[in-house]
């Protein structure tokens, strides 16, 4: 019978350094199940359940968790003390839902009834938690826990046919705490290397255990003060592990998930001693708990042996600034392997992003030697965008025992549309222009995609002259677009210049911005104008007149608009006698004008007739032409000489007539005088 003079104390030392190094790991949810057997009003077994609770609280606290992550449930098959008598399936569901990562069971004097053992075996078989750590104590005074708990559960999960062996460190004979040593020949020892040896009290060994699964063995030399009879102890060798030799006198064993219920069950650790959870020989508090956490949840821990894992790394690239993203974005992954059977799918929780960056999720317990494909399903893309997944094809991964294989994906949200940026300049307005602000200019891109004639619009609104950019967004990739502008109404007596884009058409590329520019000027409309037409005739010149060509005649219309005596001028040049027409344009409507002419200088001995316009004054109407005419004649200044008659009868008669005429002329002049 267990010596009750043994003092079970929990140390208050600092947490295990190895546990602290796991502080970045996920905090596990832990369930402690203990038998609180009541005898004569005393809860026997409570000490060990409390020891397990304290171990696990220390372990999860080292990871950033708290006591709230550890649940303790006590059962008493006697029904005393208000504790339930039977474990049920609902006990393996955390208060907040989900599932536990670790279950620690302590069974001492009372043990558990058959229904409770069945419920626990079912939870292991369906992997209600990743790992079950069983501490069914077996001593001279304890319930037959190996036969009722350990052997049925281990043999159902593995088919090994293990059985109980002899008692070591029998406290009823005065033996104190002893130790068990780690089997370093098995890769399953990886999570327990910091606890070698492990302190124990009285326990029964297990027989017929495969060497690969042997975790702790009794030391080859008996612990001091242990009078228990013992056979020779032989530690398993690497050859034993490789050949899976069956070993007897095993202190503790472990069944990785890959061997539990054909790879579907939970990991199982067991030792037929509850004392390691409470003895002061395994300090500090949380050391053994942290070892259990590592074994249970680490992708390279002891429970993951004979299997490997895939670390799926997902990078969400920075999103385009214009993308109207609704967070969070969830990315789903599919892992399909050829073991344990072809087409086996492994559950992968989605990765949820609330910002760009990188996240990782791990798929564990994939049988070693499996070949897997990892693919990703991106969330539905935002309108106008699409997801680029690199690599686009599934990633093929080979699984190695105890190794973590990477599968990295990068997602980039890229636009399926482009845009057109129109740089719009509003030129300075004419002084005093009666403009009402704002002035809105509407732009239209008429494109050939998705169908011919598709239109996309934008507006630039001005409160003063200057430049700004209007962007026409969400134009399909590859669209050829022509640009047009709708101008605001011009104020009275003003007009806008015609819109001229540079360039007038653009081709749009996804994720890019095509550019064009346009300047608008407001012009003042001048008053209505008319025109004066002067038809000018140069008469034939006297024969032999010494004229130097060309002859230029300058015309002036002196008008009363826009102000009195406003001159409008034009000229005509002649290289020969004839007619030409000169135009006096841009004369304000309603003007009354007087015409004048400046003639070229007359050659010596000649004179120009005085200019005479017909008419000499005109009235100009807007948008019309009024005509006038003028003829210029060049004349000689000399009187023509009479020819001298010849010495003939006719000539003499003519001479006599001439003389008579002269005499008459002179008499008339004398008479006038």
Rosetta blueprint (number, residue, H / E / L):
1 X L
2 X L
3 X L
4 X L
5 X L
6 X L
7 X L
8 X L
9 X L
10 X L
11 X L
12 X L
13 X L
14 X L
15 X L
16 X L
17 X H
18 X H
19 X H
20 X H
21 X L
22 X L
23 X L
24 X L
25 X L
26 X L
27 X L
28 X L
29 X L
30 X E
31 X E
32 X E
33 X E
34 X E
35 X E
36 X L
37 X E
38 X E
39 X E
40 X L
41 X L
42 X E
43 X E
44 X E
45 X L
46 X H
47 X H
48 X H
49 X H
50 X H
51 X H
52 X H
53 X H
54 X H
55 X H
56 X H
57 X H
58 X H
59 X H
60 X H
61 X H
62 X H
63 X L
64 X L
65 X L
66 X L
67 X H
68 X H
69 X H
70 X E
71 X E
72 X E
73 X E
74 X E
75 X E
76 X L
77 X L
78 X L
79 X L
80 X H
81 X H
82 X H
83 X L
84 X E
85 X L
86 X L
87 X L
88 X L
89 X H
90 X H
91 X H
92 X H
93 X L
94 X L
95 X L
96 X L
97 X L
98 X L
99 X L
100 X L
101 X L
102 X E
103 X E
104 X E
105 X E
106 X E
107 X E
108 X L
109 X L
110 X L
111 X L
112 X L
113 X L
114 X H
115 X H
116 X H
117 X H
118 X H
119 X H
120 X H
121 X H
122 X H
123 X H
124 X H
125 X H
126 X L
127 X L
128 X L
129 X L
130 X L
131 X E
132 X E
133 X E
134 X E
135 X E
136 X E
137 X L
138 X L
139 X L
140 X L
141 X L
142 X L
143 X L
144 X L
145 X H
146 X H
147 X H
148 X H
149 X H
150 X H
151 X H
152 X H
153 X H
154 X H
155 X H
156 X H
157 X H
158 X H
159 X L
160 X L
161 X L
162 X L
163 X E
164 X E
165 X E
166 X E
167 X E
168 X E
169 X L
170 X L
171 X H
172 X H
173 X H
174 X L
175 X L
176 X L
177 X L
178 X E
179 X E
180 X E
181 X E
182 X E
183 X L
184 X L
185 X L
186 X L
187 X H
188 X H
189 X H
190 X H
191 X H
192 X H
193 X L
194 X L
195 X L
196 X L
197 X L
198 X E
199 X E
200 X E
201 X L
202 X L
203 X E
204 X E
205 X E
206 X E
207 X E
208 X L
209 X E
210 X E
211 X H
212 X H
213 X H
214 X E
215 X E
216 X E
217 X E
218 X E
219 X L
220 X L
221 X L
222 X L
223 X L
224 X L
225 X L
226 X L
227 X L
228 X L
229 X L
230 X L
231 X L
232 X L
233 X L
234 X L
235 X L
236 X L
237 X L
238 X H
239 X H
240 X H
241 X H
242 X H
243 X H
244 X L
245 X L
246 X E
247 X E
248 X L
249 X L
250 X E
251 X E
252 X E
253 X E
254 X E
255 X E
256 X L
257 X H
258 X H
259 X H
260 X L
261 X L
262 X L
263 X L
264 X L
265 X L
266 X L
267 X E
268 X E
269 X E
270 X E
271 X E
272 X L
273 X L
274 X L
275 X H
276 X H
277 X H
278 X L
279 X L
280 X H
281 X H
282 X H
283 X L
284 X L
285 X L
286 X L
287 X H
288 X H
289 X H
290 X H
291 X H
292 X H
293 X H
294 X H
295 X H
296 X H
297 X H
298 X L
299 X L
300 X L
301 X L
302 X H
303 X H
304 X H
305 X L
306 X L
307 X E
308 X E
309 X E
310 X E
311 X E
312 X E
313 X E
314 X E
315 X E
316 X E
317 X L
318 X L
319 X L
320 X L
321 X L
322 X L
323 X L
324 X L
325 X L
326 X L
327 X L
328 X L
329 X E
330 X E
331 X E
332 X E
333 X E
334 X E
335 X E
336 X E
337 X E
338 X L
339 X L
340 X L
341 X L
342 X L
343 X L
344 X E
345 X E
346 X E
347 X L
348 X L
349 X L
350 X L
351 X E
352 X E
353 X E
354 X L
355 X L
356 X L
357 X E
358 X E
359 X E
360 X E
361 X E
362 X E
363 X E
364 X E
365 X E
366 X E
367 X E
368 X L
369 X L
370 X L
371 X E
372 X E
373 X E
374 X E
375 X E
376 X E
377 X E
378 X L
379 X L
380 X L
381 X L
382 X L
383 X L
384 X L
385 X E
386 X E
387 X E
388 X E
389 X E
390 X E
391 X L
392 X L
393 X L
394 X L
395 X E
396 X E
397 X E
398 X E
399 X L
400 X L
401 X L
402 X L
403 X L
404 X E
405 X E
406 X E
407 X E
408 X E
409 X E
410 X E
411 X E
412 X E
413 X E
414 X E
415 X E
416 X L
417 X E
418 X E
419 X E
420 X E
421 X E
422 X E
423 X E
424 X E
425 X E
426 X E
427 X L
428 X L
429 X L
430 X L
431 X L
432 X L
433 X L
434 X L
435 X L
436 X L
437 X L
438 X L
439 X E
440 X E
441 X E
442 X E
443 X E
444 X E
445 X E
446 X E
447 X E
448 X L
449 X L
450 X L
451 X L
452 X L
453 X L
454 X E
455 X E
456 X E
457 X E
458 X E
459 X E
460 X E
461 X E
462 X E
463 X L
464 X L
465 X L
466 X E
467 X E
468 X E
469 X E
470 X E
471 X E
472 X E
473 X E
474 X E
475 X E
476 X E
477 X L
478 X L
479 X L
480 X E
481 X E
482 X E
483 X E
484 X E
485 X E
486 X E
487 X L
488 X L
489 X L
490 X L
491 X L
492 X L
493 X L
494 X E
495 X E
496 X E
497 X L
498 X L
499 X L
500 X L
501 X L
502 X E
503 X L
504 X L
505 X E
506 X E
507 X E
508 X L
509 X L
510 X L
511 X L
512 X L
513 X E
514 X E
515 X E
516 X E
517 X E
518 X E
519 X E
520 X E
521 X L
522 X E
523 X E
524 X E
525 X L
526 X L
527 X L
528 X L
529 X E
530 X E
531 X E
532 X E
533 X E
534 X E
535 X E
536 X E
537 X E
538 X E
539 X L
540 X L
541 X L
542 X L
543 X L
544 X L
545 X L
546 X L
547 X L
548 X L
549 X L
550 X L
551 X E
552 X E
553 X E
554 X E
555 X E
556 X E
557 X E
558 X E
559 X E
560 X L
561 X L
562 X L
563 X L
564 X L
565 X L
566 X E
567 X E
568 X E
569 X E
570 X E
571 X E
572 X E
573 X E
574 X E
575 X L
576 X L
577 X L
578 X E
579 X E
580 X E
581 X E
582 X E
583 X E
584 X E
585 X E
586 X E
587 X E
588 X E
589 X L
590 X L
591 X L
592 X E
593 X E
594 X E
595 X E
596 X E
597 X E
598 X E
599 X L
600 X L
601 X L
602 X L
603 X L
604 X L
605 X L
606 X E
607 X E
608 X E
609 X L
610 X L
611 X L
612 X L
613 X E
614 X E
615 X L
616 X L
617 X E
618 X E
619 X E
620 X L
621 X L
622 X L
623 X L
624 X L
625 X E
626 X E
627 X E
628 X E
629 X E
630 X E
631 X E
632 X E
633 X L
634 X E
635 X E
636 X E
637 X L
638 X L
639 X L
640 X L
641 X L
642 X L
643 X L
644 X L
645 X L
646 X L
647 X L
648 X L
649 X H
650 X H
651 X H
652 X H
653 X H
654 X H
655 X H
656 X H
657 X H
658 X H
659 X H
660 X H
661 X H
662 X H
663 X H
664 X H
665 X H
666 X H
667 X H
668 X H
669 X H
670 X H
671 X H
672 X H
673 X L
